[in-house]
Amino acid sequence: MILDSFKLDGKVVLVTGAAQGLGQGMALALAEAGADIASLDRIGCEGTCEAVRALGRKYCESVVDLRAASVDDLKAVVARIVDELGHIDILVNNAGTIRRTPAVDFSETDWDDVLQINLKAAFFLAQAVGRVMIAQGSGKIINTVSMLSFQGGITVPSYTASKSGLAGLTRALANEWAKHNINVNAIAPGYMATDNTAALRADPARSTSILDRIPAGRWGTPDDLRGAVIFLASSASDYVNGAIIPVDGGWLAR
C-alpha cells in the first residue's frame, strides 16, 4: 500500500531547533508517523518531549547553543544519540537565526553569528550524522532553507547568504552521498508566523505587502510543513536527491 511508504516506524530522527515553531511542528509530525525523536536546541524542549512521549515514542534531548558549539561538540551529540537510541536515520537541520540591519551598517558579530548557526553548524552536524549514515548504508537529511535561498531580501544580508549557502550545500551533499543510499533535500518555508517574522508581522506596511504577494493570502504555520517533512523523511522520497521543496503559499510562483 502506498501509505505504508510514508511510515517511519523504528526510525530515529534528530531535529535541531525543536523547542518551538517549525522545528517543534516537524518533530511532532515525525513522531506521529512513527519515529523516535532526538532534539537539539539552545533551550530545553519540555513541551516537545512531553508531546513525543505521549505518542509512545522515545525521546532524547541535547541542550546545545549552536552559536558556540564546536565541531567536537556536534560529534559528541551525535555519538550520544547513537549510544542512547541505537542509530540515526534522519536529520532535520532546522535551527536558524536572523538579524535585521541595513547592509551598510551590518556588524561583523551579526554576520558571524548567523553564518555560524545557519550554515557552519548545519554542515558539520550533517557531516557527523553523514558518517553514521554511510556506515549503516542509508539515511535522510532535510535542511530548512528559505525564500531567501532564491531571493535577496531586505536588511538581512547574513541570513540570505547563509540560506543560499545551505541550498547549495543541499545539492553538494546529495551529489556525494546518493551513492550511499542517503537522500539530501531541503524544505523552503515561505513567510511563516514564527518568532523570526515577528518584526515583519508587527509592521503594518511590510505585513500587508507580504500578504498581498502570497496567493494563499495568509502567513504559513508549522502545520503547513508536516506533509513535506514526512515525504522527505520517508521511503516515498527514495529517488528524490538535491531537491528544494517550497512550502510558501505560492510566493515564488507570483
C-alpha positions in Angstrom: 0.0 0.0 0.0 1.3 3.4 -0.9 0.6 4.9 2.5 3.0 2.3 4.1 5.9 4.1 2.3 5.2 7.2 4.5 5.5 5.3 7.8 8.6 6.0 10.0 8.2 3.2 12.5 11.5 2.3 14.1 13.3 5.4 12.7 15.3 7.8 14.8 15.2 11.5 13.8 17.4 14.3 15.0 15.7 17.7 14.8 17.5 20.9 15.6 15.6 23.9 16.9 12.9 21.6 18.2 11.8 23.6 21.2 9.1 25.7 19.3 7.9 26.9 15.9 8.7 25.0 12.8 11.2 22.6 14.4 8.7 21.5 17.1 6.0 21.1 14.5 8.1 18.9 12.3 9.3 16.9 15.3 5.8 16.1 16.3 4.7 15.2 12.8 7.7 12.8 12.5 6.7 11.2 15.9 3.1 10.8 14.7 4.5 9.0 11.7 6.2 6.5 14.0 9.7 7.9 14.6 11.6 8.3 17.8 12.9 11.9 18.3 16.2 13.4 19.4 16.2 17.1 19.8 18.9 19.7 19.8 18.2 23.2 20.9 19.8 26.0 22.9 17.0 25.7 25.5 15.1 22.7 26.9 12.3 21.2 24.8 10.0 20.2 27.6 6.8 20.7 25.5 8.2 18.7 22.6 9.4 16.0 24.9 6.0 15.6 26.6 4.2 15.5 23.3 6.6 13.0 21.7 6.4 10.7 24.8 2.6 11.0 24.8 2.6 9.4 21.4 4.5 6.4 22.8 7.8 7.4 21.1 11.3 7.5 22.6 12.9 10.9 23.2 16.4 12.2 23.7 17.3 15.8 24.3 20.6 17.7 23.8 20.8 21.4 25.0 23.5 23.0 22.9 23.9 26.6 21.8 24.9 26.2 18.1 26.4 29.7 18.1 29.2 28.5 20.4 29.3 24.8 19.6 32.5 23.3 18.2 32.8 20.6 15.7 33.7 18.2 18.5 30.6 19.3 20.4 28.4 18.3 17.5 30.2 15.0 17.1 29.6 14.3 20.8 25.8 15.0 20.4 25.6 12.5 17.5 27.6 9.9 19.4 25.3 10.3 22.4 22.2 9.8 20.3 23.5 6.7 18.7 24.5 5.3 22.1 21.1 6.1 23.6 18.7 5.4 20.7 20.9 3.0 18.6 21.1 4.8 15.3 20.2 8.0 13.4 18.1 7.6 10.3 17.0 11.2 9.6 18.5 14.6 10.3 16.3 17.7 10.1 18.7 20.6 10.1 16.2 23.3 11.1 17.8 25.5 13.7 18.3 29.1 12.5 18.6 32.7 13.4 18.2 36.1 11.7 19.5 39.6 12.3 17.9 42.6 10.6 20.1 45.7 9.8 20.7 47.6 6.6 23.8 46.2 4.8 25.7 49.5 5.2 25.5 49.2 9.0 25.7 45.4 9.4 28.1 44.3 12.1 30.7 41.5 12.0 29.1 39.9 15.0 25.7 39.7 13.4 27.3 38.3 10.3 29.3 35.6 12.1 26.5 34.5 14.5 24.1 33.9 11.6 26.6 32.1 9.4 27.7 30.0 12.4 24.3 28.8 13.3 22.6 28.6 9.9 25.4 27.3 7.8 28.6 26.2 9.6 26.8 24.2 12.3 24.4 22.7 9.8 27.3 21.4 7.7 29.3 19.9 10.5 26.2 18.3 12.0 25.4 16.8 8.6 29.0 15.6 8.4 28.8 13.9 11.8 25.4 12.3 11.0 26.5 11.5 7.5 29.3 9.3 8.8 26.8 7.3 10.8 24.5 7.0 7.8 27.3 6.0 5.4 28.3 3.2 7.8 24.7 2.0 8.1 24.1 2.3 4.3 21.1 4.6 4.4 19.7 8.0 5.7 17.8 11.1 5.0 19.0 14.7 5.6 16.5 17.5 5.4 17.7 21.1 5.5 15.4 24.0 6.2 16.3 26.7 3.7 14.2 29.8 2.9 12.6 32.0 0.3 15.9 33.9 0.6 17.7 30.9 -0.9 16.1 32.2 -4.1 15.8 36.0 -3.4 17.9 38.7 -1.9 15.6 40.0 0.8 15.9 43.4 2.6 18.2 44.2 5.5 19.1 40.5 6.1 22.5 40.0 4.2 23.9 37.3 6.5 20.6 35.4 6.6 20.3 35.5 2.8 24.0 34.4 2.4 23.5 31.5 4.9 20.3 30.2 3.4 21.6 30.5 -0.1 24.7 28.6 1.1 22.6 25.9 2.7 20.6 25.4 -0.5 23.9 24.9 -2.4 25.2 22.6 0.4 22.0 20.5 0.0 22.9 19.9 -3.7 26.6 19.3 -2.9 25.9 16.6 -0.3 23.2 15.0 -2.4 25.8 14.6 -5.2 28.3 12.9 -2.9 26.1 10.8 -0.7 23.4 9.5 -3.0 25.6 6.5 -3.8 25.5 5.6 -0.1 21.6 5.5 -0.2 21.4 8.8 1.6 18.9 11.4 0.3 19.8 15.1 1.0 17.0 17.5 0.3 15.5 20.8 1.6 12.3 22.5 2.5 12.0 26.2 1.8 9.3 27.6 4.1 7.6 30.8 2.9 6.6 33.6 5.2 5.7 31.7 8.4 4.1 33.0 11.6 7.2 32.4 13.9 9.5 34.4 16.1 11.7 35.1 13.1 9.0 37.0 11.4 7.6 38.8 14.4 9.1 42.1 13.4 7.6 41.8 9.9 4.1 40.9 11.1 4.2 43.8 13.6 4.9 46.3 10.8 1.6 47.0 9.1 3.1 48.2 5.8 5.5 45.2 5.5 2.9 42.7 6.6 0.4 44.0 4.1 2.9 44.0 1.2 3.9 40.4 2.0 0.3 39.1 2.3 -0.6 40.8 -0.9 2.0 38.8 -2.8 1.1 35.4 -1.3 -1.6 33.7 -3.4 -2.9 31.7 -0.4 -3.5 35.1 1.3 -2.1 34.1 4.7 1.1 33.5 6.8 2.2 29.9 7.0 2.1 27.8 10.1 4.2 24.9 11.4 1.4 22.5 10.4 2.0 23.5 6.7 5.4 21.7 6.8 4.1 18.4 8.1 3.4 16.8 4.7 6.7 17.9 3.1 8.9 16.7 6.0 7.2 13.3 6.2 7.6 12.8 2.5 11.3 13.7 2.5 11.9 11.6 5.7 10.2 8.5 4.3 10.9 5.9 1.7 8.4 7.6 -0.5 11.2 10.0 -1.5 13.9 7.5 -2.1 14.6 8.8 -5.6 14.5 12.5 -4.7 18.0 13.9 -4.4 19.2 17.5 -4.1 15.6 19.0 -4.3 14.3 22.1 -2.6 10.5 22.0 -1.9 9.0 25.4 -1.4 6.1 25.5 1.1 5.2 29.1 0.5 1.5 29.5 -0.3 2.6 30.3 -3.9 5.0 33.2 -3.1 7.6 32.1 -5.6 5.0 31.5 -8.3 3.8 35.1 -8.1 
